[in-house]
């Protein structure tokens, strides 16, 4: 019996929101976001420059680009959350993550982005941990999706996003026996 090759783009599967959100689910998502900085550091620990510049899949980003992308994405998510908390259903500005991944900062040492992940996640967790259950229903408009997204949905998505990109790195390390 042969198995179809796993989809290396989605090593943990595609994102699926769980509704309604329970207190436990929300807590697990906060824990995932809170735990990303040390898990990301562990995932890249000991990698040399050649390994950091290895794509996690054919035609995919390098490990270095994945680390830098996480910062780009999570900075945007953090700002979107703050906009939703301080404005009435704002329309957010999407960004072209593929184009951002081609910019010069993607070649910087990963320590630059690991430090940013530490700082952003410390601030992000401080805000989300202080929210009331009602505040998680606040929302913003995502023009690319053509829909409103609640902070509960954002939180679940970025908990998944944290696991998703960690798995890109850890699965590459497993396959390559690094």
C-alpha positions in Angstrom: 0.0 0.0 0.0 1.4 3.4 -1.0 0.5 6.7 0.6 0.1 9.9 -1.4 2.8 12.4 -0.5 1.8 14.8 2.2 1.1 18.3 1.1 4.2 20.1 2.3 2.5 23.4 2.1 0.1 22.4 4.9 1.9 20.0 7.3 -0.8 20.4 9.9 -3.7 20.8 7.5 -5.5 23.9 6.4 -7.0 26.3 8.9 -10.5 25.6 10.1 -12.2 27.9 12.6 -14.1 26.2 15.4 -17.4 27.9 16.4 -18.7 28.6 18.8 -15.5 29.5 20.7 -15.3 28.2 24.2 -13.2 29.7 27.0 -10.9 26.6 26.8 -10.4 27.0 23.0 -9.6 30.7 23.5 -7.2 29.9 26.2 -5.4 27.3 24.0 -5.1 29.8 21.2 -3.6 32.4 23.5 -1.2 29.7 24.8 -0.2 28.9 21.2 0.6 32.6 20.5 2.4 33.0 23.9 4.5 29.9 23.3 5.6 30.7 19.7 8.8 32.6 20.5 10.6 29.9 22.5 9.3 27.2 20.1 10.5 29.1 17.1 13.9 29.5 18.7 14.0 25.8 19.4 13.0 25.0 15.8 15.9 26.9 14.3 18.5 26.2 17.0 21.8 25.1 15.6 20.9 25.6 11.9 23.8 26.8 9.8 23.5 29.4 7.0 23.0 26.8 4.3 20.2 25.1 6.2 18.6 28.5 6.9 18.6 29.1 3.2 17.0 25.7 2.3 13.4 25.9 1.1 11.0 23.9 3.3 9.5 22.5 0.1 10.2 22.7 -3.6 9.2 26.2 -4.8 8.7 27.2 -1.2 10.2 29.8 1.1 13.5 29.1 2.9 13.6 28.6 6.6 15.0 32.2 6.9 12.1 33.5 4.9 9.6 31.6 7.0 11.0 33.2 10.2 10.9 36.7 8.7 7.4 36.1 7.3 6.1 35.1 10.7 7.1 38.5 12.0 5.5 40.3 9.0 2.3 38.4 9.4 2.1 38.6 13.2 2.8 42.3 13.2 -0.1 42.8 10.8 -2.3 40.6 12.9 -1.4 42.5 16.1 -2.2 45.9 14.5 -5.5 44.5 13.0 -6.5 43.4 16.5 -5.7 46.8 18.0 -7.6 48.5 15.2 -10.7 46.3 15.9 -10.4 47.1 19.6 -10.2 50.9 19.1 -12.3 51.6 16.0 -15.8 50.5 14.9 -15.4 47.6 12.4 -12.4 49.1 10.5 -11.4 48.0 7.1 -7.8 46.7 7.3 -5.1 47.0 4.7 -4.1 43.6 3.2 -0.4 43.1 2.2 1.2 40.9 -0.5 3.1 38.4 1.6 4.8 36.8 -1.5 6.1 40.3 -2.6 7.2 41.1 1.0 9.2 37.8 1.0 11.3 39.1 -1.9 12.5 42.2 -0.1 16.0 42.7 1.2 15.1 42.3 4.9 14.4 38.6 4.2 18.1 38.0 3.9 18.9 39.4 7.4 20.1 37.2 10.2 17.1 35.4 11.8 18.0 36.8 15.2 16.6 40.1 14.0 13.2 38.5 13.5 13.4 36.2 16.5 13.8 39.3 18.7 10.8 41.0 17.0 8.7 37.8 17.6 9.7 38.0 21.3 8.6 41.6 21.5 5.4 41.4 19.4 4.2 38.3 21.1 4.8 39.7 24.6 2.7 42.8 23.7 0.1 40.7 21.9 -0.4 38.3 24.7 -0.7 41.2 27.2 -3.6 42.7 25.2 -5.4 39.4 24.4 -5.1 38.1 28.0 -6.8 41.3 29.3 -9.8 41.1 26.9 -13.3 40.3 28.1 -15.3 37.6 26.3 -17.4 40.3 24.6 -14.3 42.0 23.2 -13.4 38.9 21.2 -16.6 39.5 19.2 -15.2 42.9 18.0 -14.3 42.7 14.3 -12.7 44.3 11.2 -13.4 44.0 7.5 -10.9 42.1 5.5 -11.3 43.3 1.9 -9.5 40.3 0.3 -11.9 38.0 2.0 -14.9 40.3 1.5 -15.9 39.5 5.0 -15.9 40.6 8.6 -13.5 38.8 10.9 -13.9 38.7 14.6 -11.0 38.8 17.1 -12.0 35.2 18.1 -11.4 34.2 14.4 -8.2 36.1 14.2 -6.9 34.5 17.4 -7.7 31.0 16.2 -6.2 31.7 12.8 -2.9 33.0 14.3 -2.7 30.1 16.8 -2.9 27.8 13.7 -0.5 30.1 11.8 2.1 29.7 14.6 1.8 25.9 14.5 1.7 25.9 10.7 5.0 27.7 10.2 6.8 25.9 13.0 5.8 22.6 11.3 7.4 23.9 8.0 10.7 24.1 9.9 10.4 21.1 12.1 9.2 18.8 9.3 12.1 19.9 7.0 14.5 19.2 9.9 12.9 15.8 10.3 13.0 15.0 6.6 16.6 16.1 6.3 17.7 14.6 9.6 19.1 17.9 10.8 
